[in-house]
Amino acid sequence: MISVIIAAFNAAATIDRCISSIDVAKKSHEIELIVIDDGSKDETARLLHRWESDRAWITVKYQKNSGVADARNTGLDIATGNYIVFIDADDTIDDWYFDFVIAQVIDRDIEMLAFGHKRIMLDGSVIERHNISAEYSRQDIESLQLRVTENRNIYWYVTTKVYSKSLIADLRFNCDVKLGEDGIFNIECLDKANHLSVVPDCPYNYYENATSMTSLQYKPGLLESIEADYKARVRIHDWSISATEKQVLLSDFARSYIEHMLPYLLNNLAHIQMRKRHAELIKIRQSFVYQNCLLHYHQQHPARGIRILISCFSRHWYVMTLVFLQLSWTKAKVKRHV
């Protein structure tokens, strides 16, 4: 049996689309679908009740709003399948998804599988994100754990993974982490795994939306979320490693929080009052995340604009940082209207 876990919060606009795709893909396979309504205020509960009434293999649990991590943990607590997969309430799967999972994981007795996904953009365009096929032993995984950012296709999502129940039986999502909880979970999983299989297939469809990290919307509490993620990663990594390995790991931390998280923090400034931007920029620079990471950052970002921003930011050149940001915002605005 495969247990499918969905955390749903105010998902009335997409939950039917999501479950319909699972219903089509189920075919004759032995599947249980567990949907956790995480305190939705819209019509999600009514729609889920209809699905549960019509399909014996669907179970719906209702709880007060506690966040996606806690909702997924509720699903893990009651899942009975030998393998676990996670699907987001605003995404879908292809009709061959479970055929693929059974062939790749169950028939081969794999502990953990990472596969690709299709990204459905706001304008309707589709980008396929394929992995490079690979098989990792325990020794290989120990090396991977030092290079999380470099191998983000493995670490950044739980929706593009299949987990054996035996691997994650005593693991749960960190409810204190509101951003990057998937990465924390996957690092902990791979701390225990003896074998990881990575394949290029893309049976999962991720739909970008207006509140995605990649969207243009303001992200409240973003710095605090990044700080919580940083603290959690420091706690779960194995630091009883050689000095050389430790430098590799610290460099990977730096790349993650500077190259991937910092641009979101800086772009967030576009959505606050101009007179408050300078103070907010100083707050970001003085965060322990960037005080620590900039000491170990020696990479050269491929994008010249990002390199300039990182350089200005690291040197406390706040006025110059804001000038370059304003130029980039203006350029992006013009491009959107062309």
Contacts in CASP RR format, 6 or more apart in sequence:
PFRMAT RR
TARGET T0000
AUTHOR 0000-0000-0000
METHOD contacts of the structure
MODEL  1
MISVIIAAFNAAATIDRCISSIDVAKKSHEIELIVIDDGSKDETARLLHR
WESDRAWITVKYQKNSGVADARNTGLDIATGNYIVFIDADDTIDDWYFDF
VIAQVIDRDIEMLAFGHKRIMLDGSVIERHNISAEYSRQDIESLQLRVTE
NRNIYWYVTTKVYSKSLIADLRFNCDVKLGEDGIFNIECLDKANHLSVVP
DCPYNYYENATSMTSLQYKPGLLESIEADYKARVRIHDWSISATEKQVLL
SDFARSYIEHMLPYLLNNLAHIQMRKRHAELIKIRQSFVYQNCLLHYHQQ
HPARGIRILISCFSRHWYVMTLVFLQLSWTKAKVKRHV
1 30 0 8 1.000
1 31 0 8 1.000
1 32 0 8 1.000
1 80 0 8 1.000
1 81 0 8 1.000
1 82 0 8 1.000
1 83 0 8 1.000
2 29 0 8 1.000
2 30 0 8 1.000
2 31 0 8 1.000
2 32 0 8 1.000
2 81 0 8 1.000
2 82 0 8 1.000
2 83 0 8 1.000
2 84 0 8 1.000
2 85 0 8 1.000
2 98 0 8 1.000
2 101 0 8 1.000
2 102 0 8 1.000
2 106 0 8 1.000
3 31 0 8 1.000
3 32 0 8 1.000
3 34 0 8 1.000
3 79 0 8 1.000
3 80 0 8 1.000
3 81 0 8 1.000
3 83 0 8 1.000
3 84 0 8 1.000
3 85 0 8 1.000
3 165 0 8 1.000
4 22 0 8 1.000
4 31 0 8 1.000
4 32 0 8 1.000
4 33 0 8 1.000
4 34 0 8 1.000
4 85 0 8 1.000
4 86 0 8 1.000
4 87 0 8 1.000
5 34 0 8 1.000
5 36 0 8 1.000
5 72 0 8 1.000
5 75 0 8 1.000
5 76 0 8 1.000
5 79 0 8 1.000
5 84 0 8 1.000
5 85 0 8 1.000
5 86 0 8 1.000
5 87 0 8 1.000
6 18 0 8 1.000
6 19 0 8 1.000
6 33 0 8 1.000
6 34 0 8 1.000
6 35 0 8 1.000
6 36 0 8 1.000
6 86 0 8 1.000
6 87 0 8 1.000
6 88 0 8 1.000
6 89 0 8 1.000
7 36 0 8 1.000
7 38 0 8 1.000
7 67 0 8 1.000
7 68 0 8 1.000
7 71 0 8 1.000
7 72 0 8 1.000
7 86 0 8 1.000
7 88 0 8 1.000
7 89 0 8 1.000
8 15 0 8 1.000
8 35 0 8 1.000
8 36 0 8 1.000
8 37 0 8 1.000
8 38 0 8 1.000
8 40 0 8 1.000
8 44 0 8 1.000
8 48 0 8 1.000
8 71 0 8 1.000
8 89 0 8 1.000
9 37 0 8 1.000
9 38 0 8 1.000
9 39 0 8 1.000
9 40 0 8 1.000
9 44 0 8 1.000
9 65 0 8 1.000
9 67 0 8 1.000
9 68 0 8 1.000
9 71 0 8 1.000
9 89 0 8 1.000
10 40 0 8 1.000
10 41 0 8 1.000
10 42 0 8 1.000
10 44 0 8 1.000
11 18 0 8 1.000
11 40 0 8 1.000
11 42 0 8 1.000
11 44 0 8 1.000
11 89 0 8 1.000
11 90 0 8 1.000
12 40 0 8 1.000
12 42 0 8 1.000
12 43 0 8 1.000
12 44 0 8 1.000
12 47 0 8 1.000
13 90 0 8 1.000
14 89 0 8 1.000
14 90 0 8 1.000
14 91 0 8 1.000
14 207 0 8 1.000
15 35 0 8 1.000
15 44 0 8 1.000
15 47 0 8 1.000
15 48 0 8 1.000
15 89 0 8 1.000
16 47 0 8 1.000
17 92 0 8 1.000
18 87 0 8 1.000
18 88 0 8 1.000
18 89 0 8 1.000
18 90 0 8 1.000
18 91 0 8 1.000
18 92 0 8 1.000
19 33 0 8 1.000
19 35 0 8 1.000
19 51 0 8 1.000
19 58 0 8 1.000
20 92 0 8 1.000
21 92 0 8 1.000
21 93 0 8 1.000
21 94 0 8 1.000
21 95 0 8 1.000
21 205 0 8 1.000
22 31 0 8 1.000
22 33 0 8 1.000
22 87 0 8 1.000
22 93 0 8 1.000
23 55 0 8 1.000
24 95 0 8 1.000
25 93 0 8 1.000
25 94 0 8 1.000
25 95 0 8 1.000
25 96 0 8 1.000
25 97 0 8 1.000
25 98 0 8 1.000
25 99 0 8 1.000
26 57 0 8 1.000
26 98 0 8 1.000
27 98 0 8 1.000
27 99 0 8 1.000
29 98 0 8 1.000
29 99 0 8 1.000
29 102 0 8 1.000
31 57 0 8 1.000
31 98 0 8 1.000
32 57 0 8 1.000
32 58 0 8 1.000
32 59 0 8 1.000
32 79 0 8 1.000
32 80 0 8 1.000
32 81 0 8 1.000
33 55 0 8 1.000
33 57 0 8 1.000
33 58 0 8 1.000
33 59 0 8 1.000
34 59 0 8 1.000
34 60 0 8 1.000
34 61 0 8 1.000
34 75 0 8 1.000
34 78 0 8 1.000
34 79 0 8 1.000
35 48 0 8 1.000
35 51 0 8 1.000
35 52 0 8 1.000
35 58 0 8 1.000
35 59 0 8 1.000
35 60 0 8 1.000
35 61 0 8 1.000
35 89 0 8 1.000
36 60 0 8 1.000
36 61 0 8 1.000
36 62 0 8 1.000
36 63 0 8 1.000
36 71 0 8 1.000
36 72 0 8 1.000
36 74 0 8 1.000
36 75 0 8 1.000
37 44 0 8 1.000
37 45 0 8 1.000
37 48 0 8 1.000
37 60 0 8 1.000
37 61 0 8 1.000
37 62 0 8 1.000
37 63 0 8 1.000
38 63 0 8 1.000
38 65 0 8 1.000
38 66 0 8 1.000
38 67 0 8 1.000
38 68 0 8 1.000
38 70 0 8 1.000
38 71 0 8 1.000
39 62 0 8 1.000
39 63 0 8 1.000
39 64 0 8 1.000
39 65 0 8 1.000
40 65 0 8 1.000
45 62 0 8 1.000
48 60 0 8 1.000
49 60 0 8 1.000
51 58 0 8 1.000
51 60 0 8 1.000
52 58 0 8 1.000
52 59 0 8 1.000
52 60 0 8 1.000
59 78 0 8 1.000
61 74 0 8 1.000
61 75 0 8 1.000
61 78 0 8 1.000
63 70 0 8 1.000
63 71 0 8 1.000
63 74 0 8 1.000
66 175 0 8 1.000
67 175 0 8 1.000
67 178 0 8 1.000
68 173 0 8 1.000
68 181 0 8 1.000
69 173 0 8 1.000
69 174 0 8 1.000
69 175 0 8 1.000
69 177 0 8 1.000
69 178 0 8 1.000
69 181 0 8 1.000
70 173 0 8 1.000
70 175 0 8 1.000
72 86 0 8 1.000
72 158 0 8 1.000
72 173 0 8 1.000
73 172 0 8 1.000
73 173 0 8 1.000
73 175 0 8 1.000
76 84 0 8 1.000
76 168 0 8 1.000
76 172 0 8 1.000
79 165 0 8 1.000
81 165 0 8 1.000
82 106 0 8 1.000
82 164 0 8 1.000
82 165 0 8 1.000
82 166 0 8 1.000
83 101 0 8 1.000
83 105 0 8 1.000
83 106 0 8 1.000
83 162 0 8 1.000
83 163 0 8 1.000
83 164 0 8 1.000
83 165 0 8 1.000
84 162 0 8 1.000
84 163 0 8 1.000
84 164 0 8 1.000
84 165 0 8 1.000
84 168 0 8 1.000
85 101 0 8 1.000
85 159 0 8 1.000
85 161 0 8 1.000
85 162 0 8 1.000
85 163 0 8 1.000
86 158 0 8 1.000
86 159 0 8 1.000
86 161 0 8 1.000
87 93 0 8 1.000
87 159 0 8 1.000
87 204 0 8 1.000
88 159 0 8 1.000
88 206 0 8 1.000
90 207 0 8 1.000
90 209 0 8 1.000
91 159 0 8 1.000
91 204 0 8 1.000
91 205 0 8 1.000
91 206 0 8 1.000
91 207 0 8 1.000
92 205 0 8 1.000
92 207 0 8 1.000
93 203 0 8 1.000
93 204 0 8 1.000
93 205 0 8 1.000
94 203 0 8 1.000
94 204 0 8 1.000
94 205 0 8 1.000
96 203 0 8 1.000
97 203 0 8 1.000
97 204 0 8 1.000
100 115 0 8 1.000
100 201 0 8 1.000
100 203 0 8 1.000
101 113 0 8 1.000
101 162 0 8 1.000
104 110 0 8 1.000
104 113 0 8 1.000
104 115 0 8 1.000
104 162 0 8 1.000
104 197 0 8 1.000
104 199 0 8 1.000
104 201 0 8 1.000
105 113 0 8 1.000
105 162 0 8 1.000
105 164 0 8 1.000
105 197 0 8 1.000
108 197 0 8 1.000
110 162 0 8 1.000
110 164 0 8 1.000
110 195 0 8 1.000
110 197 0 8 1.000
111 163 0 8 1.000
111 164 0 8 1.000
111 166 0 8 1.000
111 167 0 8 1.000
111 193 0 8 1.000
111 194 0 8 1.000
111 195 0 8 1.000
111 196 0 8 1.000
112 161 0 8 1.000
112 162 0 8 1.000
112 163 0 8 1.000
112 164 0 8 1.000
112 167 0 8 1.000
112 189 0 8 1.000
112 190 0 8 1.000
112 193 0 8 1.000
112 195 0 8 1.000
112 196 0 8 1.000
112 197 0 8 1.000
113 161 0 8 1.000
113 162 0 8 1.000
113 196 0 8 1.000
113 197 0 8 1.000
113 198 0 8 1.000
113 199 0 8 1.000
114 131 0 8 1.000
114 153 0 8 1.000
114 154 0 8 1.000
114 160 0 8 1.000
114 161 0 8 1.000
114 196 0 8 1.000
114 197 0 8 1.000
114 198 0 8 1.000
114 199 0 8 1.000
115 131 0 8 1.000
115 160 0 8 1.000
115 161 0 8 1.000
115 162 0 8 1.000
115 198 0 8 1.000
115 199 0 8 1.000
115 200 0 8 1.000
115 201 0 8 1.000
115 202 0 8 1.000
115 203 0 8 1.000
115 204 0 8 1.000
116 128 0 8 1.000
116 129 0 8 1.000
116 130 0 8 1.000
116 131 0 8 1.000
116 153 0 8 1.000
116 160 0 8 1.000
116 199 0 8 1.000
116 200 0 8 1.000
116 201 0 8 1.000
116 202 0 8 1.000
116 203 0 8 1.000
116 204 0 8 1.000
117 128 0 8 1.000
117 129 0 8 1.000
117 157 0 8 1.000
117 159 0 8 1.000
117 160 0 8 1.000
117 202 0 8 1.000
117 204 0 8 1.000
117 205 0 8 1.000
117 206 0 8 1.000
118 126 0 8 1.000
118 127 0 8 1.000
118 128 0 8 1.000
118 129 0 8 1.000
118 202 0 8 1.000
118 204 0 8 1.000
118 205 0 8 1.000
118 206 0 8 1.000
119 126 0 8 1.000
119 127 0 8 1.000
119 128 0 8 1.000
119 129 0 8 1.000
119 206 0 8 1.000
119 208 0 8 1.000
120 126 0 8 1.000
120 205 0 8 1.000
120 206 0 8 1.000
120 207 0 8 1.000
120 208 0 8 1.000
121 127 0 8 1.000
121 208 0 8 1.000
122 208 0 8 1.000
122 209 0 8 1.000
122 210 0 8 1.000
122 215 0 8 1.000
128 202 0 8 1.000
129 153 0 8 1.000
129 202 0 8 1.000
130 200 0 8 1.000
130 201 0 8 1.000
130 202 0 8 1.000
131 153 0 8 1.000
131 198 0 8 1.000
131 199 0 8 1.000
131 200 0 8 1.000
132 198 0 8 1.000
132 200 0 8 1.000
133 198 0 8 1.000
133 199 0 8 1.000
133 200 0 8 1.000
134 197 0 8 1.000
134 198 0 8 1.000
135 195 0 8 1.000
135 196 0 8 1.000
135 197 0 8 1.000
135 198 0 8 1.000
136 144 0 8 1.000
136 195 0 8 1.000
136 196 0 8 1.000
136 197 0 8 1.000
136 198 0 8 1.000
137 194 0 8 1.000
137 195 0 8 1.000
138 193 0 8 1.000
138 194 0 8 1.000
138 195 0 8 1.000
140 196 0 8 1.000
141 190 0 8 1.000
141 193 0 8 1.000
141 194 0 8 1.000
141 196 0 8 1.000
144 151 0 8 1.000
144 154 0 8 1.000
144 190 0 8 1.000
144 196 0 8 1.000
145 187 0 8 1.000
145 190 0 8 1.000
145 191 0 8 1.000
145 237 0 8 1.000
145 238 0 8 1.000
145 249 0 8 1.000
146 241 0 8 1.000
146 245 0 8 1.000
146 248 0 8 1.000
146 249 0 8 1.000
146 252 0 8 1.000
147 248 0 8 1.000
147 252 0 8 1.000
148 155 0 8 1.000
148 183 0 8 1.000
148 187 0 8 1.000
148 233 0 8 1.000
148 252 0 8 1.000
148 256 0 8 1.000
149 252 0 8 1.000
149 255 0 8 1.000
149 256 0 8 1.000
149 259 0 8 1.000
149 260 0 8 1.000
150 252 0 8 1.000
150 255 0 8 1.000
152 260 0 8 1.000
153 160 0 8 1.000
153 198 0 8 1.000
154 186 0 8 1.000
154 190 0 8 1.000
154 196 0 8 1.000
154 198 0 8 1.000
155 182 0 8 1.000
155 183 0 8 1.000
155 186 0 8 1.000
155 187 0 8 1.000
156 180 0 8 1.000
156 182 0 8 1.000
156 183 0 8 1.000
156 186 0 8 1.000
157 182 0 8 1.000
158 182 0 8 1.000
158 183 0 8 1.000
158 185 0 8 1.000
158 186 0 8 1.000
159 182 0 8 1.000
159 204 0 8 1.000
159 206 0 8 1.000
160 204 0 8 1.000
161 186 0 8 1.000
163 189 0 8 1.000
167 189 0 8 1.000
167 192 0 8 1.000
167 193 0 8 1.000
168 189 0 8 1.000
171 185 0 8 1.000
171 188 0 8 1.000
171 189 0 8 1.000
171 192 0 8 1.000
173 181 0 8 1.000
173 184 0 8 1.000
173 185 0 8 1.000
174 181 0 8 1.000
174 184 0 8 1.000
174 185 0 8 1.000
174 232 0 8 1.000
176 228 0 8 1.000
176 232 0 8 1.000
177 184 0 8 1.000
177 225 0 8 1.000
177 228 0 8 1.000
177 229 0 8 1.000
177 232 0 8 1.000
178 225 0 8 1.000
178 228 0 8 1.000
179 213 0 8 1.000
179 222 0 8 1.000
179 225 0 8 1.000
179 226 0 8 1.000
179 228 0 8 1.000
179 229 0 8 1.000
180 229 0 8 1.000
181 229 0 8 1.000
184 229 0 8 1.000
184 232 0 8 1.000
184 233 0 8 1.000
184 236 0 8 1.000
187 233 0 8 1.000
187 236 0 8 1.000
187 237 0 8 1.000
188 236 0 8 1.000
190 196 0 8 1.000
191 236 0 8 1.000
191 238 0 8 1.000
208 214 0 8 1.000
208 215 0 8 1.000
209 215 0 8 1.000
210 217 0 8 1.000
211 217 0 8 1.000
213 219 0 8 1.000
213 264 0 8 1.000
217 271 0 8 1.000
218 268 0 8 1.000
218 271 0 8 1.000
218 272 0 8 1.000
219 264 0 8 1.000
219 268 0 8 1.000
222 264 0 8 1.000
222 265 0 8 1.000
222 268 0 8 1.000
223 265 0 8 1.000
223 283 0 8 1.000
223 284 0 8 1.000
223 287 0 8 1.000
226 257 0 8 1.000
226 261 0 8 1.000
226 265 0 8 1.000
226 287 0 8 1.000
226 289 0 8 1.000
227 287 0 8 1.000
227 288 0 8 1.000
227 289 0 8 1.000
230 253 0 8 1.000
230 257 0 8 1.000
230 288 0 8 1.000
230 289 0 8 1.000
233 253 0 8 1.000
237 249 0 8 1.000
239 246 0 8 1.000
239 249 0 8 1.000
241 249 0 8 1.000
247 296 0 8 1.000
250 296 0 8 1.000
251 296 0 8 1.000
251 297 0 8 1.000
251 298 0 8 1.000
251 299 0 8 1.000
253 292 0 8 1.000
253 293 0 8 1.000
253 296 0 8 1.000
254 293 0 8 1.000
254 294 0 8 1.000
254 295 0 8 1.000
254 296 0 8 1.000
254 297 0 8 1.000
254 298 0 8 1.000
254 299 0 8 1.000
255 297 0 8 1.000
255 299 0 8 1.000
257 289 0 8 1.000
257 290 0 8 1.000
257 293 0 8 1.000
258 290 0 8 1.000
258 293 0 8 1.000
258 294 0 8 1.000
258 297 0 8 1.000
258 310 0 8 1.000
259 299 0 8 1.000
259 301 0 8 1.000
259 306 0 8 1.000
259 310 0 8 1.000
261 289 0 8 1.000
262 284 0 8 1.000
262 290 0 8 1.000
262 309 0 8 1.000
262 310 0 8 1.000
262 313 0 8 1.000
263 306 0 8 1.000
263 309 0 8 1.000
265 284 0 8 1.000
266 281 0 8 1.000
266 284 0 8 1.000
266 309 0 8 1.000
266 313 0 8 1.000
266 321 0 8 1.000
266 325 0 8 1.000
267 325 0 8 1.000
267 329 0 8 1.000
269 277 0 8 1.000
269 280 0 8 1.000
269 281 0 8 1.000
269 322 0 8 1.000
269 325 0 8 1.000
270 325 0 8 1.000
270 329 0 8 1.000
272 280 0 8 1.000
277 322 0 8 1.000
278 318 0 8 1.000
278 319 0 8 1.000
278 322 0 8 1.000
281 313 0 8 1.000
281 318 0 8 1.000
281 321 0 8 1.000
281 322 0 8 1.000
282 318 0 8 1.000
284 290 0 8 1.000
285 313 0 8 1.000
285 316 0 8 1.000
285 318 0 8 1.000
290 313 0 8 1.000
294 314 0 8 1.000
297 310 0 8 1.000
297 314 0 8 1.000
300 307 0 8 1.000
301 307 0 8 1.000
301 310 0 8 1.000
305 324 0 8 1.000
305 328 0 8 1.000
308 324 0 8 1.000
309 321 0 8 1.000
309 324 0 8 1.000
309 325 0 8 1.000
309 328 0 8 1.000
312 318 0 8 1.000
312 320 0 8 1.000
312 321 0 8 1.000
312 324 0 8 1.000
313 321 0 8 1.000
END
